[in-house]
Amino acid sequence: MKIFARHYLLAILGFAGMVGCDTSLTTFYKPGVAVSRLQTDQTRCEVDALKDAPVANEIRQRPPVYLPGRRVCNSAGQCWTNPGYWVDGGFYTVDVNTDLRKRVLDMCMAGKGYEPITIPACSLQVREAVAPRQTTALPKLGPTTCVIKYQDKSWQIVTPVVAD
């Protein structure tokens, strides 16, 4: 029972740690654009990219693996060798157009004036100091710009003022 309780406690602590973690935001960016416009442009570019580089799944097979025989001895000192055998490597699926589709999406968004960026997560101090508010228009970025992500998948871009 102790082992179960310890594993249960570790699982709860691990989950709580993941919930508390805030991550960066990777998105396309063009200062001054409404977030709703960004989402519309990105959806249109994703649809175009899917048309230009459709899903092209290929089924592939991993090579089989040979497991050599083992020598086994009993308590009387009699030994023998079990024969080796092959294990199937298994099958998997790959979309060979994934990278091409990403490049087409990037080109489409660049054509609309966006650039891909990653904004780091805000510190806990910044999160506590800022009134929660969803970003509706993409602000100009500064060296201290960070992002706060919310549970409803919305986010807030913040540029804290650094005191000298």
C-alpha positions in Angstrom: 0.0 0.0 0.0 2.9 2.4 0.8 4.3 2.0 -2.7 0.9 2.7 -4.3 0.5 5.8 -2.1 4.0 7.1 -3.0 3.3 6.6 -6.7 -0.1 8.3 -6.4 1.4 11.3 -4.6 4.2 11.6 -7.2 1.6 11.5 -10.0 -0.5 14.2 -8.3 2.6 16.4 -7.7 3.7 15.9 -11.3 0.3 16.9 -12.7 0.2 19.9 -10.4 3.6 21.0 -11.7 2.4 20.7 -15.3 -0.7 22.7 -14.6 1.4 25.4 -13.0 3.9 25.6 -15.9 3.5 28.4 -18.3 4.9 28.0 -21.8 6.0 30.3 -24.5 3.8 31.3 -27.4 5.0 30.5 -31.0 2.9 32.3 -33.5 2.9 34.4 -36.6 3.2 38.1 -35.8 2.5 41.5 -37.4 2.2 44.4 -35.0 -1.1 46.2 -35.1 -3.1 43.4 -36.6 -6.2 42.2 -34.8 -5.8 38.7 -33.3 -9.0 37.7 -35.1 -7.4 38.8 -38.4 -4.3 36.8 -37.6 -6.4 33.7 -37.0 -8.4 34.2 -40.2 -5.2 34.7 -42.3 -3.6 31.7 -40.7 -6.6 29.5 -41.3 -6.7 30.5 -44.9 -3.0 29.8 -45.4 -3.4 26.4 -43.6 -6.2 25.5 -46.0 -4.1 26.7 -49.0 -1.1 24.8 -47.8 -3.2 21.6 -47.4 -4.5 22.0 -51.0 -0.9 22.6 -52.3 0.7 19.9 -50.2 -2.0 17.4 -49.3 -1.5 14.7 -46.7 0.5 11.9 -48.4 0.8 9.1 -45.9 3.3 6.3 -46.5 3.3 3.1 -44.6 6.8 2.1 -43.7 8.3 -0.9 -41.9 11.0 -0.9 -39.3 13.6 -3.6 -39.9 13.2 -6.8 -37.9 15.4 -7.3 -34.8 17.3 -10.5 -34.1 17.5 -11.5 -30.4 20.3 -14.0 -29.9 19.9 -17.2 -27.9 20.7 -17.3 -24.2 22.7 -19.8 -22.3 20.7 -21.3 -19.4 22.0 -23.5 -16.6 20.1 -25.4 -13.9 21.2 -26.0 -10.3 22.9 -29.3 -11.3 25.3 -27.5 -13.6 23.6 -28.7 -16.8 23.6 -26.0 -19.4 22.0 -25.5 -22.8 21.4 -22.6 -25.2 18.0 -21.4 -26.2 17.8 -20.6 -29.9 17.7 -17.0 -31.0 14.7 -15.5 -32.9 13.6 -12.6 -35.0 11.1 -9.9 -33.7 9.0 -7.9 -36.2 10.1 -4.3 -36.3 6.5 -3.1 -36.8 4.9 -0.7 -39.1 4.4 3.1 -38.9 2.9 5.9 -41.0 4.6 9.0 -42.2 3.1 12.1 -43.9 5.8 12.9 -46.4 4.4 16.3 -47.1 4.5 17.6 -43.6 7.7 19.7 -44.1 6.5 21.0 -47.5 3.1 22.0 -46.0 4.9 23.9 -43.2 7.1 25.8 -45.8 4.0 26.6 -47.9 2.2 27.9 -44.8 5.2 30.0 -43.8 5.5 31.5 -47.4 1.8 32.3 -47.4 1.9 34.1 -44.0 5.1 35.9 -45.0 3.3 37.1 -48.1 0.7 38.6 -45.8 3.4 40.4 -43.8 3.7 38.0 -40.8 6.8 36.6 -39.4 7.1 33.5 -37.1 8.1 34.4 -33.6 8.3 32.9 -30.1 7.4 35.0 -27.1 8.6 33.7 -23.7 6.3 33.1 -20.8 5.9 35.9 -18.2 7.3 35.4 -14.8 5.0 34.8 -11.8 5.7 38.4 -10.6 4.5 39.8 -14.0 1.5 37.5 -14.0 0.4 38.7 -10.5 1.0 42.4 -11.4 -1.0 42.5 -14.6 -4.8 42.6 -14.8 -6.0 39.6 -16.8 -7.1 40.7 -20.3 -7.1 38.8 -23.6 -4.9 40.4 -26.3 -7.1 41.6 -29.2 -4.5 43.4 -31.3 -0.9 42.5 -31.6 1.2 45.1 -29.9 4.7 46.2 -30.8 7.3 44.0 -29.1 10.0 45.1 -26.8 13.0 43.4 -25.2 10.9 42.5 -22.1 7.8 41.4 -23.9 6.3 38.1 -22.5 3.0 36.2 -22.7 0.5 34.9 -20.2 -1.5 31.9 -21.4 -5.0 31.3 -20.0 -6.9 28.0 -19.6 -9.4 28.9 -22.3 -6.5 28.9 -24.8 -6.4 32.7 -25.0 -3.3 34.7 -24.2 -2.2 38.2 -23.2 1.0 39.8 -24.5 2.6 42.0 -21.9 5.6 44.4 -22.1 6.6 45.1 -18.5 8.4 48.4 -17.8 11.8 47.7 -16.3 13.0 50.1 -13.6 16.6 51.2 -13.7 
